[in-house]
Amino acid sequence: MINVAIDGPAGAGKSTISRRAAAALGYIYIDTGALYRTVGVHALRLGVDTQDPDAVAACLTDDLQVELRFVNGEQRMFLGGEDVSEAIRTPEASLAASAVSAVPAVRAYLFDLQKQLAHDNNCIMDGRDIGTVVLPDAQVKIFLTASPEARAERRYKELCEKGMDVKYEDVLADMIQRDYNDSHRAIAPLKPADDAITVDTSNIGLEESVALVIRTIKDKLEN
């Protein structure tokens, strides 16, 4: 199987770009951030302090059901049978995801699921530690990034289009805080794999970014 690992900070466009690149290449797209967001939403719904590793670990009970399903070719996330694909995209879910992803028990809980999906499919998998931890033997590793300001502007527009009442300054602050959390956590911190190709999309649009990633994947596989 061909595995492509795409890592990078929050708001770099990993999900959108990876999804479109996967469709163009005939691969499946696996958004691992959605898995952590789902666990984060689960913890928030239980009233758990996501900054308390022991409390978060305690909510990973045997009856917890986190499922990634493909519905009409689109990845959807389910929590206990409920489709939470929209609920996991709020700013609160984003920060919760950053917090719970630093908990070793959560990473262990989701690790096997991610590995199995990659084993069974030609895929593009994106996240924070795919190339460094989850798929260290992936044939292609990309570190997709952009400036905090560019990423915050994109996320702000995305949330506004969904009808959410947010301020750009708050989105930028959340972005910077998540960058810090992700890059300073003790377990699998955000960083490029040694053999990753860095792709910076700060000054290019979506179409150009998708084309650049597809070209990068093809060039790597051919050489």
N, C-alpha and C positions, 0 to 999 in steps of 0.2 A: 504493500500500500504506500501511496505517496502522502506524506504528512508535511504541511506547511505550518510553521509556528509564527504567529504575529504577536509580538509583545509591544507594550508602550503605555504611556500614562493615560489617565482618564481624559476623555474628550478628544482624543487624537483622531477619532473617526474609525477606529478599529472595526467596530461592528458593521457599520455601513459599507466600508471599503472591503472588508473581508467577505461579507455576504455577497456583494456584487462580483467580486473576483472569483469566488467559489462557483457561482452560477455560470460565469463565463467559461470556466475551466471544466465544468462538469463534476465538481467535487461537492461534498456536503460542507456546510458551515457550522462550526461549533463555537458558540459564544460562552466561554467559561465564566466570564464576569456575571452572566445571568444566573449561573448556579450560585455564586456567592451572594448575589443580590437576593435570591430567593431565600437562602438561609437567613440573611439579614432581616428580611420582611417577617420571616417566621419568628425571629427573636423579638422584633419590635411588637408584633401582635401579642406575644406572651408577656410583654412588659419587662423584658430582660434588659439589663444594662449592657449594651454591646461593647462597652469598654472593660467589662469584667470577664476575663477569659474563662474562669471556672463556671460562671453563670451561663455563658454561651455554650460551653461544652455540655453542660447539664441539659440543655434543651435539644440535644441531638439524641432523642429517644428512639427506641425501636419502631415506634409507630410513625415517625417522621417520614413523609414521602415527598422527596424532591425528584421530579421527573422532567427530562428533556424529551419532548416529542416533536416530530416533524409533521405538521398539518398542512397539506397542500404544498409541500416543499418548503414551508417556512418553519423555523424553530419557534416553539412555544414552550413556556415554562409553567409547570403545574406544581402546586403545593397542596398536598392532601387531596388531590383530584380537582382542585380549583385552578383555573387558568389565571395566573398572576402576571402575565406578560406585560401588562400595562402598569400594574401596581409596583413593580420592581424598578420602574424608571423615574421615580420621584427623587428629589434631592436628599430626602431623609433616607431612602433606600440606598442611595449611593454612598452616603457616609457610613451607614450601617454595614454595607458590604465591605468597605475599606477596613472597618474595625474587626469584623468576624473573620476576614481573610487572614488576619494576623494570628488567629488561634490555631495551634497545631492540630487540635482535634477536628476542626472544620476542614482543614486541608486534607487530612487523612480520610475523612468521611467522603470527600468528593474526588480524591485522587484516582481511585480504581475506576470510577465511572468514566472519567476523562480518558484514561489509558485504554479502556475497552472500546470506546467510541473511535479512537484513532486507530486501534488495531483492526477494526472491522471495516473501515471506510477510507477511501481517498478523501482527505479533508483539509480544510484550513481551520485551524483552531487559534483563537485569540485570547489574550489575557494579560497577566503581569509576569508570569514565570513559566510560560510554556516552553520556550527554547532553552531555559536554564534548568528547569526541574521536571516538568511533566513530560515533555518530548525532547530530551536532550539529543536524540538521534534523528530528529526531523531532517529531511533532505534539504529543506529551505527554512531559514530563520530570518525574520525581518523585525527590526525595531522601528515601529512607526511612531513618529513624534511630531510635535508642533509647539509653538510658544504657548505659555499659559494664557496670554491674552487672546490669541487666535482660538484656542480651544474653548475658553470661556464664552467668547462671542458666538461660536457655533452652538454650544449647549444652551446658551440664553435664548437664541432664536428658536431652537428646537422646543424648549419648554413653553415659550410664548405661543408657538403654533399649536400647542396642545391645550392652550387656554389657561395655563398656570400663571399665577400672579407672582412674578419673581423680579428681582433687580439684578442688573448686570454685575454690580459691585459684589453682591452676595454670592453670585455664581462663581465669580473669579476667586473670592476668598475661599469658598468651598473647594475649588479646583486646586488652589495652592496648598490648602490643608491636606487634601487627599494625596497630592504629590509627595508631600513630606511624610505622611503616614506610610504610603506604599514603599517609598525608597528607604525608610529607616526601620521598618519592622525587622525583628530578629529572624523570622522564618521566611525564606524565599523572598527577599526584598526585590523591588522592581529595579532591574538593570539589564542592559543588553547582554545577550550571550556573546562569548568571545568571538564566535564565528558568524554573528548576525550582521545583516546588511542594514544600515540606518537609512530610513526614508523620512525626510522632513517635509511636511505638507503645509507649513505655515503660510507660504505665499502662493499656493496653487489651489484651484477649486476641486470639487469632488470628482468631476469627470477625469481631470488630469491625474488626480491621486489614484483613482481606480486603475487607469491605464498604466501608470508608473509601477504600481504593485504587480499587476499582471505581467508586465514586461520583465520586472525583476525576478519573478518566479520562473518564467519561461527561460530566461537567460541562465539562471542558476541550474536548472534541471538539464539544460543542454550542454553545460560546461563541466 
